[in-house]
Amino acid sequence: MKFLDTFAAAVLVCLFSNASTQNSPKYYQKWSEVEPEHFPGGTYKYSNIETFPDSDAISANLVTLYPGGLREMHWHTATEWAYVLNGTCRATVIESSRDSMAETWDYATGDVWYIRPNEAHVVQGLRDGCTYLAGYSNATFDDKLASSLSSWLSTVTRDVVCDSLGLTPADVTADLASMTHPRMITLGPVPNTSLAEYRVSVSRPPRLLVKNSHRFELALSTPHSATDGGFVQEASKATFPISQDMSGSLLEVDPGGMLQLHWHTTQNEWQFVINGSVQAGVFTGPGQHEESLLGPGDIGCAPISSGHYIRNPTQETAFLILMYDDGEFSSIDLPWVIGNVPPQITASCMDTSVAFAENMHGTGPKVIPYGGTQQFTIQDPV
């Protein structure tokens, strides 16, 4: 494994041997230790610039819906990109259109939905409930503060509600009039109809189908990169046309594998560990490098132009969700950079011999397999 022996063992050391590792991580957070808020229909916790200051482009929340649990009808100015971690749910999105276009799908583990700014949407847990991770294109966003059906109708006067919805004052209950806060995650009846039956039951179904679906089956998509070290599956506007402002990927890193040293020219990256443990590193400038060991439920971020990687030093396969604040996914891998200049230039840049630079491969897989060197010693999960 010449590539791993020379590139990973030598270039990593040359680049990062003088780097400072922060005692208090800036780019990683033990989100798994943050307790969620509890609601009648499920649980909720969020991460934004208030709780994760160096993630200044993307915020996120983790929502669990019990069977019948409802993330109530709501809308917000941020784009939403969400991945179903487990279970099943039913979501409806209402678009802004004179043609009254709307879309309802049942989502299962591995599915993604994409909601454009200010599109109304509601999500309900099906018989087994669900947990989903949602990312947003605004670092200050907190979904609890989104506009919602309950918060609006409990704020305006009764006569306005009556005129809008064709009700009489008696129809507007004291319960609605006295509610001054969003219901957020309420508990409704567990759906007992199929998706087809549900669509038929809507009193005013959409006149036209949406032009681009809000649903993408990411876990069933063809991997963009696959090696013995793992794979990357992507949901970008190239494969999921509606996703113009955000994209994401599902990353598998097998024991000893590593997501290549790389950086992004136009995207910030937000990371979530689904299971397994990984060592993640971010390089932001001369002498500035941070590494952290992340376990299930932990999070990280890599700012635009920061060099970063994700490595699995354990004996357990790790899966992560990576989210980006751009619909078009792109990156520059370090081997590609080295491979596009003569060894003499690389040697001069790094103050090494030409022979040393010639041993570096100018190409390398996106996910590097385990190479057996000291740099990739397999350890027990932490």
C-alpha positions in Angstrom: 0.0 0.0 0.0 2.6 2.5 -1.2 0.1 5.4 -1.2 -0.8 5.0 2.4 2.7 4.4 3.6 4.2 7.5 1.9 1.3 9.9 1.6 -0.7 9.3 4.8 2.2 8.6 7.1 4.5 11.3 5.7 2.4 14.1 4.4 0.1 14.0 7.4 3.2 14.3 9.7 4.8 17.1 7.5 1.6 19.1 7.4 0.5 18.7 11.0 3.5 17.9 13.1 3.8 21.5 14.4 0.1 22.0 14.6 -1.6 23.1 17.9 -4.5 20.9 19.1 -7.1 22.9 21.1 -7.9 21.8 24.6 -11.4 23.0 24.1 -12.5 22.0 20.6 -13.9 24.6 18.3 -15.0 22.5 15.4 -16.3 19.4 17.3 -18.9 18.9 20.0 -20.1 16.0 22.1 -23.7 16.6 21.1 -24.5 13.1 22.3 -24.3 14.5 25.8 -26.9 17.2 25.2 -30.3 16.2 26.6 -33.3 16.8 24.3 -36.4 18.7 25.2 -39.5 16.5 25.6 -42.9 17.2 24.0 -46.1 15.2 24.0 -45.3 13.8 20.5 -41.5 13.4 20.7 -38.2 15.0 21.5 -36.1 17.8 20.1 -32.6 19.2 20.4 -30.8 21.8 18.3 -27.4 23.0 17.4 -26.8 26.5 16.1 -24.3 29.3 16.4 -25.5 29.9 20.0 -24.5 26.4 21.1 -21.8 25.7 18.5 -20.2 29.1 17.8 -17.7 28.0 15.1 -20.5 26.4 13.0 -21.3 29.8 11.5 -23.1 28.6 8.3 -25.3 25.6 9.2 -27.6 24.8 12.1 -29.4 21.5 12.8 -31.8 19.7 15.0 -32.5 16.1 16.0 -36.1 15.1 16.2 -37.7 11.9 17.4 -41.4 11.5 16.7 -43.4 8.9 18.6 -46.0 6.9 16.7 -48.6 9.6 15.8 -46.2 12.4 16.9 -46.5 15.5 14.8 -44.0 18.2 14.0 -46.8 20.6 13.5 -47.5 22.4 10.2 -44.8 25.2 10.0 -42.6 27.2 7.7 -39.3 29.2 8.0 -36.9 31.3 6.0 -34.1 28.8 6.1 -33.7 25.9 3.6 -34.1 22.5 5.3 -32.2 19.3 4.3 -33.2 16.3 6.4 -32.2 12.6 6.7 -34.3 9.9 8.3 -32.0 8.0 10.7 -34.5 5.3 11.7 -38.2 4.5 11.6 -40.8 5.8 9.2 -42.8 9.1 8.9 -45.2 10.8 6.6 -44.5 14.4 5.4 -46.5 16.8 3.4 -45.0 19.9 1.7 -47.1 22.7 0.3 -45.4 24.8 -2.4 -45.9 28.5 -3.3 -47.8 28.3 -6.5 -51.0 29.4 -8.2 -51.5 25.8 -9.2 -51.7 24.7 -5.5 -49.0 22.1 -5.8 -48.3 19.9 -2.8 -46.6 16.6 -2.2 -46.9 13.8 0.4 -44.5 10.9 0.9 -43.8 8.2 3.4 -40.2 8.4 4.4 -38.1 5.5 5.7 -34.6 5.1 7.0 -32.1 6.5 4.5 -34.5 8.9 2.8 -33.9 12.6 2.5 -36.3 15.5 2.2 -35.6 19.0 1.0 -37.8 22.0 1.9 -37.3 25.4 0.3 -37.6 28.6 2.3 -41.1 29.3 3.5 -42.8 26.1 2.1 -45.3 24.9 4.6 -44.6 21.3 5.8 -45.7 18.8 8.5 -44.1 15.5 9.6 -45.9 12.7 11.4 -44.4 9.5 12.9 -46.0 6.3 11.5 -46.6 3.1 13.5 -43.0 2.7 14.5 -42.2 6.4 14.9 -39.0 7.9 13.6 -35.9 10.0 14.3 -34.6 12.5 11.7 -31.7 14.9 11.5 -32.5 18.2 9.8 -29.9 20.8 8.7 -30.6 24.4 7.9 -28.9 27.1 5.7 -29.0 29.6 8.6 -26.5 29.2 11.5 -28.8 31.2 13.9 -31.9 29.1 13.2 -33.9 27.3 15.9 -36.9 25.4 14.6 -38.9 26.1 17.8 -39.1 29.7 16.6 -40.5 28.9 13.2 -43.8 30.2 12.1 -46.5 27.6 12.7 -50.2 26.9 12.4 -50.8 27.0 16.1 -48.7 30.1 16.8 -50.3 32.1 14.1 -54.0 31.2 14.7 -53.5 31.7 18.5 -52.1 35.2 17.9 -54.6 36.8 15.6 -58.1 37.8 16.8 -61.1 35.5 16.7 -62.9 37.5 14.1 -60.0 37.3 11.7 -59.8 33.5 12.1 -63.5 33.2 11.5 -63.4 35.3 8.4 -60.4 33.5 7.0 -61.6 30.0 7.6 -65.4 30.4 7.4 -66.0 29.7 11.0 -68.4 31.2 13.6 -67.1 32.6 16.9 -68.5 29.6 18.6 -66.4 27.4 16.4 -63.2 29.1 17.6 -62.6 27.3 20.9 -61.2 28.8 24.1 -58.4 26.4 23.7 -57.2 27.9 20.5 -57.8 31.5 21.6 -55.7 31.0 24.8 -52.8 29.2 23.2 -49.9 31.6 23.1 -47.0 29.3 22.2 -46.4 26.8 19.3 -47.3 23.2 19.9 -44.0 22.2 18.2 -44.3 18.4 18.6 -47.8 17.3 19.5 -49.4 13.9 19.6 -52.0 12.9 17.1 -53.7 9.6 16.2 -51.4 7.0 14.7 -52.0 6.9 10.9 -53.8 3.8 9.9 -54.1 4.5 6.2 -51.8 3.7 3.3 -50.1 6.6 1.5 -52.4 6.2 -1.4 -55.5 6.3 0.9 -54.1 9.3 2.6 -53.6 11.2 -0.6 -57.2 10.4 -1.7 -58.6 11.5 1.7 -57.2 15.1 1.4 -60.2 17.4 1.1 -58.6 19.6 -1.5 -55.8 17.7 -3.2 -53.2 19.5 -5.3 -54.3 20.3 -8.9 -50.9 19.5 -10.2 -47.9 17.4 -9.2 -44.8 19.2 -8.1 -42.2 19.7 -10.8 -39.3 18.4 -8.6 -39.8 15.9 -5.9 -38.9 16.8 -2.3 -37.9 13.2 -1.6 -34.7 11.4 -2.4 -33.8 7.8 -1.5 -30.2 8.5 -0.5 -29.4 5.1 1.0 -30.6 3.3 -2.2 -28.5 5.6 -4.5 -25.4 4.5 -6.3 -22.3 5.4 -4.3 -20.2 8.2 -5.8 -17.0 6.7 -4.4 -16.6 3.1 -3.1 -13.5 1.3 -2.0 -12.5 -1.3 0.6 -12.3 1.6 3.0 -15.9 2.7 2.6 -18.1 4.7 0.4 -19.8 8.1 -0.2 -23.4 8.5 -1.4 -24.4 12.0 -2.4 -27.6 14.0 -2.7 -26.8 17.1 -4.6 -28.7 19.0 -7.3 -27.0 16.7 -9.9 -29.1 13.8 -8.6 -31.7 15.6 -6.5 -32.7 18.6 -8.7 -34.7 20.5 -6.1 -31.8 20.8 -3.7 -30.3 24.1 -5.0 -29.1 25.6 -1.8 -28.0 22.6 0.3 -26.7 19.1 -0.3 -25.5 16.1 1.8 -23.9 12.7 1.8 -24.0 9.4 3.6 -20.4 8.4 4.5 -19.3 4.9 5.5 -15.8 4.5 6.9 -14.7 0.9 7.5 -12.2 0.0 10.2 -8.9 1.7 9.4 -10.3 3.6 6.5 -10.1 7.4 6.1 -11.9 10.0 4.1 -9.2 11.6 2.0 -7.5 14.9 3.0 -9.5 17.5 1.2 -11.2 20.9 1.3 -14.2 22.6 -0.2 -14.1 25.7 -2.3 -17.7 26.8 -2.0 -19.2 24.8 1.0 -19.2 24.7 4.7 -19.5 21.1 6.0 -21.5 19.9 9.0 -20.9 16.4 10.3 -23.0 14.0 12.4 -21.9 10.5 13.5 -24.7 8.0 13.2 -22.8 5.1 14.7 -19.3 3.9 15.3 -16.4 6.2 16.3 -14.2 8.4 14.1 -11.2 10.6 14.5 -11.8 13.9 12.7 -9.4 16.7 11.9 -9.6 20.2 10.7 -6.7 22.4 9.5 -7.5 26.1 9.3 -4.1 27.7 8.8 -0.4 27.5 9.7 0.0 25.7 13.1 -3.8 25.5 13.5 -5.1 22.0 13.5 -7.7 20.3 15.7 -8.5 16.6 16.1 -11.3 15.0 18.1 -12.7 11.5 18.6 -16.4 11.5 17.9 -18.9 8.8 18.8 -22.6 8.2 17.9 -24.6 11.5 18.1 -21.6 13.8 18.1 -21.1 16.6 15.6 -18.4 18.5 13.8 -17.9 21.2 11.2 -15.3 22.1 8.6 -15.4 25.8 7.4 -15.0 26.7 3.7 -11.3 26.1 2.6 -10.3 24.3 5.8 -8.4 21.1 5.2 -10.1 18.1 6.9 -10.4 14.4 7.0 -12.3 11.7 8.9 -10.6 8.5 9.9 -11.9 5.3 11.6 -9.3 4.0 14.2 -11.6 1.4 15.6 -12.8 -2.1 14.7 -16.3 -1.0 14.0 -17.7 0.4 10.8 -18.7 4.1 11.2 -21.5 5.9 9.3 -21.9 9.7 9.2 -24.1 12.3 7.6 -22.3 15.2 6.0 -24.3 18.4 5.1 -23.2 21.3 3.0 -24.6 24.8 2.4 -24.5 24.6 -1.4 -26.5 22.4 -3.7 -23.5 21.6 -5.9 -21.1 19.3 -4.1 -17.4 19.9 -4.9 -14.0 19.3 -3.2 -10.3 19.3 -3.9 -8.4 16.3 -2.7 -4.8 16.8 -1.6 -3.3 13.9 -3.8 -4.9 15.6 -6.8 -3.1 18.8 -6.0 0.2 17.1 -5.6 -0.3 15.1 -8.8 -0.8 18.2 -10.9 2.7 19.7 -10.3 6.2 18.2 -10.8 7.9 16.5 -7.9 10.5 19.3 -7.9 7.8 21.8 -6.9 6.3 19.6 -4.2 9.8 19.0 -2.8 10.6 22.7 -2.8 7.2 23.6 -1.1 7.8 21.0 1.6 11.6 21.3 1.9 12.1 17.6 1.2 14.1 15.7 -1.4 12.8 15.2 -4.9 13.0 11.4 -4.3 10.7 11.7 -1.4 8.2 13.8 -3.4 8.4 11.2 -6.3 7.2 8.5 -3.9 3.9 10.4 -3.3 1.0 9.3 -5.4 -0.7 12.0 -7.3 -4.0 10.1 -7.2 -5.8 8.4 -4.4 -9.2 7.1 -3.6 -11.8 9.3 -1.9 -12.0 6.8 1.0 -8.7 5.2 1.7 -8.6 1.6 2.8 -6.7 0.4 5.9 -3.0 0.2 5.1 -1.5 -1.5 8.1 1.0 1.3 9.0 1.5 2.8 12.4 -0.6 5.8 11.4 -3.6 3.5 11.0 -3.3 1.2 14.0 -6.7 -0.4 14.8 -7.9 0.5 18.3 -10.9 -0.6 20.3 -13.9 1.7 20.2 -13.9 4.5 22.7 
